[in-house]
């Protein structure tokens, strides 16, 4: 399975972006899809996750209420809608696939290549 992340870019404070993560093959119902991010000099951190078979979601406190993770099962794609962006949201965003309902990045065995999000004034 290959994951292709896209949709990053440069946005002003308070703006919005939608990231996409397209899978090269069918995502099975047991999968968990997640977004992580990594800012320069910092460890990769959890952002959001969803179960593929149903719309269960979990969010990091830092993005709760601003970001929304969703999936299109027909398109094998997971999205991350990001609103009210802040400078501290600047990072490379990665999508990942695993089977455990977890925020731990080590439990995810398939990763996209990352897409840069920069929030600037």
N, C-alpha and C positions, 0 to 999 in steps of 0.2 A: 504494500500500500504506500503510495506517495501522496503527500499533502502539499498543496500549493497555496501559500498565503499571499494575499494581495489587498490593496486598498489603503495602504499607509500613505503618508504625505505630510506636508507642512500645513498647519492650521493655527488660527489665532486662538487666544484664550477665550473660552466660552463657546468655541465652535464644535462641530461634529464631524465624525468620520465613521464609515462602516467598513470593517475588515471582513474579508471572505477567506474561507479555507476550503478548497475543493479537493476531494479525495479522488484518486485515480481509479478506484474500484469501489464496489458496493461496501458500505459500512454496515456491519452486522448489528442487530438489535441489542446485543450485549455490550456494545462499545460505549465508552464514555469519551466525550470530546471536550477539550479544555483549551483555554487561552492562558498563556504565561507572558511575562514581559521581563526584559532585562535592560536596565539603564547602565550607562558607562560606569565602571567601577563598583557595580553592585551585583549581588547574586540574582539569579533568575527567581522571579516571584509569581505566585499564583494570581490570576485575575478572575477567571470564571470557568465554570464547567457545566455540562449538561449531559444527561443520559440520552443516548440515541433513540431508544425505544419509547420514551415518553418525555414530556417537557419538564422534567425535574431540573432545577438549576441551583447553583451555589455561587456566591460572589465574595470576593475579598471586601472587607469593610471599606477600604479606600475607594472602591468604585461602585458600591451599592447605591442604587438610586440614580446613577448616571449612565452605567453601562448595561446593556442587555445582550445576553447570548441567546441565539436561536438556531434552529436547523431546518433545512429543507431536505427531507428524506428522498424526494424524487430526484433532486439534483446532487445528492451526496455532498452537500455543502453546509458548513456551519458558519455563522456570522457573529460578529461582535459589533453592535451598534454602540458608539461612544458619543455621549453628549456632554455638554458643559465641561469641556476639556480644560485641564489645568497644566501648567508647566511641569508639574511633577508626574504627569502621565507620559512625558517624553521617554521613549524607550524603543527597543526592537521588540515587536510582538510576535510570538510564536504560537501556532496551533499544534495540538498534540492529540494523539489517540491512545487510549488505554482501555483496561477492562475493570479497573478498580475505581470506586467512587472515592477519590482522594485528591487532596491538594498538593500532594508530594510529587514533584516533577520526576523523581527517579522511577516512579511507577508507570510512567508513560513510555511506550516503546516505539511509537512512530511520531516524527516531528516534521513540521514544515520548515521552510528555510528562513522564515522571519521576514517581517516587513516593518520598516522604520516609521515611527510616528513622532513628529516633532511639534510641540505646542509652543508657540512664540507670541510675544506681545508685539 
